[in-house]
């Protein structure tokens, strides 16, 4: 080939970091705790038992941030960005006041220390996108999230989920008997308060946004369990108790 055949050098492709503004300030203290739930996925798995300290500075700060977001009607909500690393580590669940965030369209919980999301997320009726990406201690979600009927997009670290398609870690075992629930807690299915103050629990994997999520159902009756839709294709088709998976049926 002649020496005049000079082709332009290919330009390197640049990738933008879509989470660059989803991370809060850094510091010496780690913002999350380590999780070893799936270190040996073949063994029994227990739900994280962490209790939320409602006197912690991080919790009190988060309450303020939620109030501000509810007041100004913001559509994109990144609450953890406004907390220090130490404060973010103190947050293992979200306050029930997220029910007031009815204007939020995108909820970003990138890199959180959460171990659960409260059922009040179902009141965020305008939610279109949910991003708890790299929240590695968050293994399940409340069934009430299915009430967010506009939710179409999600970014979840699916390998950290119970029953995920990649590793199929087991679900924690639930009791087959009805158990007492706190006053005011409502049925995940019919949204009424259990007449006898007890609930039946079950797992069900369903498509939410663009991911299949393990959902925890708190039902007021067997009839409500029977009314649940089928599980996602490739997952348990009916509500189950976890452990050595089996359907939830009448006793």
C-alpha positions in Angstrom: 0.0 0.0 0.0 1.2 3.5 -0.7 2.5 5.8 2.0 -0.3 8.3 1.2 -3.0 6.1 2.7 -3.3 7.6 6.1 -6.5 6.9 8.0 -7.6 8.9 11.0 -7.0 7.4 14.3 -10.2 6.1 15.9 -11.3 8.4 18.7 -11.8 6.8 22.1 -15.5 6.5 23.2 -16.4 8.5 26.2 -19.0 7.2 28.6 -20.8 9.6 30.9 -21.3 8.7 34.6 -25.0 8.9 35.0 -24.6 8.6 38.8 -22.1 11.3 39.3 -24.6 13.6 41.0 -26.3 10.8 42.9 -23.4 10.4 45.4 -23.3 12.5 48.5 -20.2 14.1 50.0 -17.3 11.9 50.9 -15.6 11.5 54.3 -13.5 9.3 56.5 -16.5 7.3 57.7 -17.9 4.6 55.4 -21.5 5.4 54.3 -22.6 1.8 54.3 -22.2 -1.5 56.2 -21.0 -4.7 54.6 -23.5 -7.4 53.7 -22.6 -11.1 53.7 -26.1 -12.5 53.2 -25.2 -14.3 50.0 -21.7 -15.4 50.9 -23.1 -18.9 51.0 -26.3 -18.8 49.1 -26.9 -22.5 49.5 -27.6 -22.0 53.2 -30.5 -20.5 55.1 -31.0 -16.7 54.7 -32.4 -14.3 57.3 -33.7 -10.8 56.7 -31.6 -8.0 58.0 -32.8 -7.2 61.5 -31.4 -3.7 61.7 -33.7 -1.4 63.6 -33.9 2.3 62.6 -32.7 4.7 65.3 -35.2 7.5 65.0 -33.1 9.7 67.2 -30.0 9.5 65.0 -28.9 12.8 63.3 -29.1 11.2 59.9 -32.8 10.2 60.4 -33.7 13.7 61.7 -31.9 15.3 58.7 -33.7 12.9 56.3 -37.1 13.9 57.7 -36.2 17.6 57.0 -35.2 16.8 53.5 -38.4 14.9 52.8 -40.5 17.8 54.2 -38.6 20.2 51.9 -39.2 18.0 48.9 -42.9 17.6 49.7 -43.2 21.4 50.1 -41.5 22.4 46.8 -43.0 19.6 44.7 -39.8 18.5 43.2 -39.9 15.7 40.6 -36.5 14.2 41.0 -35.6 13.3 44.6 -32.1 12.3 45.7 -32.4 12.5 49.5 -29.0 10.8 50.4 -27.0 13.4 48.4 -27.8 15.9 51.1 -26.5 13.7 54.0 -23.0 13.1 55.2 -21.4 9.6 55.0 -22.1 9.1 58.7 -25.7 10.2 58.3 -26.2 7.9 55.3 -25.0 5.0 57.2 -27.6 5.6 59.9 -30.5 5.2 57.4 -31.7 1.6 57.2 -35.2 2.4 56.1 -37.1 5.4 54.7 -39.6 7.3 56.8 -43.3 6.7 56.2 -43.5 10.4 55.3 -42.4 9.5 51.7 -46.1 9.0 51.2 -46.2 12.9 50.8 -43.9 12.8 47.8 -46.7 12.6 45.3 -45.0 14.8 42.8 -41.7 12.8 42.6 -41.2 11.1 39.3 -37.7 9.8 39.9 -36.5 8.5 43.3 -32.7 8.0 43.5 -31.3 5.9 46.4 -27.9 5.2 44.8 -25.4 3.4 47.2 -27.7 3.5 50.2 -27.4 1.5 53.4 -31.1 0.6 53.3 -32.3 -2.9 54.3 -35.9 -2.2 53.6 -38.3 0.3 51.9 -41.6 1.1 53.7 -44.9 0.2 52.2 -45.8 3.9 52.0 -43.8 4.0 48.7 -47.1 2.9 47.2 -48.5 6.4 47.8 -45.9 7.9 45.4 -48.4 7.7 42.6 -46.4 9.8 40.1 -43.3 7.7 40.4 -42.0 6.8 37.0 -38.3 5.8 37.7 -36.8 4.1 40.7 -33.1 3.9 41.2 -31.8 2.1 44.3 -28.7 1.0 42.3 -25.7 -0.4 44.4 -27.9 -0.6 47.5 -26.4 -4.0 48.2 -28.2 -4.6 51.5 -31.6 -4.1 49.9 -32.8 -7.6 49.1 -36.5 -7.2 48.7 -39.3 -4.6 48.3 -42.8 -4.2 49.7 -45.7 -5.4 47.5 -47.2 -1.9 47.8 -44.7 -0.7 45.2 -46.9 -2.2 42.6 -49.4 0.6 43.3 -47.0 3.0 41.5 -48.8 2.3 38.3 -46.7 4.8 36.3 -43.4 3.2 37.3 -41.7 2.1 34.0 -38.0 2.4 34.6 -35.8 0.9 37.4 -32.1 0.5 38.1 -31.6 -2.2 40.7 -28.6 -4.3 41.6 -30.5 -7.4 40.9 -27.7 -9.8 42.0 -28.4 -8.6 45.6 -32.0 -9.7 45.4 -33.6 -12.8 46.9 -34.2 -15.4 44.2 -32.4 -13.3 41.5 -32.1 -14.9 38.1 -28.3 -15.2 38.2 -27.6 -17.0 41.5 -31.1 -17.9 42.8 -30.3 -17.3 46.5 -33.1 -18.6 48.7 -35.7 -16.4 50.3 -35.9 -16.2 54.1 -38.5 -18.5 55.5 -41.8 -16.9 56.5 -44.3 -18.3 59.1 -47.3 -20.1 57.7 -49.5 -18.8 60.5 -51.0 -15.3 60.7 -49.0 -13.0 62.9 -49.9 -9.7 64.7 -49.2 -6.5 62.9 -49.0 -3.0 64.4 -52.1 -0.9 64.5 -52.6 1.1 61.4 -50.8 -1.4 59.1 -52.9 -2.2 56.1 -53.2 -5.1 53.8 -50.8 -5.0 50.8 -53.6 -6.3 48.5 -56.9 -4.7 49.5 -55.5 -1.7 51.5 -57.7 -2.3 54.5 -56.7 -2.7 58.1 -56.9 -6.4 59.2 -60.0 -6.9 61.2 -58.3 -9.3 63.6 -55.0 -7.4 63.8 -53.1 -10.2 62.1 -51.6 -10.7 58.7 -50.5 -13.6 56.5 -47.1 -13.2 54.8 -45.8 -14.3 51.4 -43.1 -13.7 48.8 -43.9 -13.1 45.2 -41.6 -12.1 42.4 -43.1 -9.6 39.9 -41.9 -7.3 37.2 -41.6 -3.7 38.5 -40.2 -1.1 36.2 -37.6 -2.9 34.1 -36.6 -5.5 36.8 -38.2 -8.5 38.5 -38.3 -7.8 42.2 -38.9 -10.0 45.2 -42.0 -8.5 46.9 -43.1 -9.1 50.5 -46.9 -9.4 50.8 -48.7 -8.6 54.0 -52.3 -9.9 53.4 -55.3 -9.6 55.7 -56.8 -12.9 54.6 -56.3 -16.0 52.5 -58.7 -14.5 50.0 -56.3 -11.6 49.5 -53.5 -14.1 49.0 -55.6 -16.0 46.5 -56.3 -12.7 44.6 -52.6 -12.0 43.9 -51.4 -12.2 40.3 -49.1 -14.8 39.0 -45.4 -14.5 39.6 -43.0 -13.4 36.8 -42.1 -15.9 34.1 -39.2 -18.1 35.2 -40.0 -17.5 38.9 -42.3 -19.2 41.4 -45.7 -18.8 39.8 -47.7 -18.5 43.1 -47.1 -16.8 46.5 -44.7 -18.8 48.7 -43.1 -18.9 52.1 -39.5 -18.9 51.1 -37.0 -21.4 52.4 -37.7 -24.7 50.7 -40.1 -22.9 48.4 -43.7 -23.9 48.5 -47.0 -22.3 47.7 -49.1 -20.6 50.4 -52.3 -22.6 50.6 -55.2 -23.1 53.0 -54.4 -25.2 56.0 
